[in-house]
Amino acid sequence: MMQFSADLGEAESEPTAGEEPEGQSVGTNHFAVVLDASGSMDESAGSGSRMSEAKGAVEAFVSELPARATVSLRVYGQGGDNTDAGKAESCTSSEVVFSGDPSDEAFGVALGGVEPVGWTPLAKGIADAQGDIPDGTTDAVMYVVSDGLETCGGDPVVAAQGVADSGVEPVINVIGFQVDDADQAALQAVADAGGGEYSTVESGAELEAYWAAEKDRWREAWVGWRDAEVERLQDTREAKVDEVNDLDDALRDEINDQKFAGPIVVRELNGEGVFQEGERAAVLGLLSEQTQGRLDYANEFSDLSFVVGDNYLTDVTDVYGSADNRWIELYQDSQNNNS
């Protein structure tokens, strides 16, 4: 009984994009954006260039990421230019221009400074992005935005496979921006190798719609995780209360047995003339005090059921509070839309 613990354990960490976690903590979440800065991204798309459209969609996406997540922005092909003379420099260019909190205004500044100038070292960009995932990250999603294929001789499929085989095992999603059918098949192979999905978009509006769908998927994963976690805590709480009640019953049975056994022993000893004058009454008084002390202990022990309930309520509050307000708003919006 002294070793009994009313602790329900820690609530799981908040979920991220992807499938509902199966009983384990998801831990820290990282979103790695890998952006094509090749010269072709300067071509017209909708109301602006492919690059300007992509920038707007990327910035809107990052602004709504969970506050506890981290984000990185890597650009590739931003060096040199898209001429033969500038190819060597461009094909070796890959740089992480931001890494940190998604709410940091520096992200927008870094994104705004990206200019489309060079070739397309897609494989290098993907491989280098693996190093952008912070140590200790347990869940990572990489989004590669490109308007074409590798033009620097690298193998992006091999690069994606290498990242997928890393310790973190991030999901690599590839978004093709105004990509023709032949190039789409090649980019699909990159996504397949990275364990992710391939999507094609024709404008910044379509890219924003893609990421809106991603956020809906996260919301559904969060709701499923939350419900499963609350159910787990409920089951744990009930099991703990049952354990308290069983131990309490056993303790009170033992107290009652001793309560009746004590006077019987005193009577036998008194009959044998063991006690001097006044000793019998003193021993009976001592036994009564011990019985009351045991009952007091039993009452304190039974109160543990309330401690269990309080811990349960605290953990449930943590479950609901562990999600960023944006996630809660998304959940509430989904409920309102369904009602």
Buried (B, 14 or more C-beta within 10 A) or exposed (E): EEEEEBEBEEBBBBBBBBEBBEEEBBBBBBBBBBBBBBBBBBEEBBEBBBBBBBBBBBBBBBEBBBEBBBBBBBBBBBBBBBEEEBBEEBBBBBBBBBBBBBEBEEBBEBBEEBEBBBBBBBBBBBBBBBEBBBEEBBBBBBBBBBBBBBBBEBBBBEBBBBBBEEEBEBBBBBBBBBBEEEBBEBBBBBBBBBBBBBBBBBBBBBBBBBBEEBBEEBBBBBBBBBEBBBEBBEEBBEEBBEBBEEBBEEBBEEBEEEBEEBEEEBEEBBEEEEBEEEEBEEBBEEBEEBBEEBBEEBEEBBEBBEEBBEBBEEBBEBBEEBBBEBBBEBBEEBEEEEE
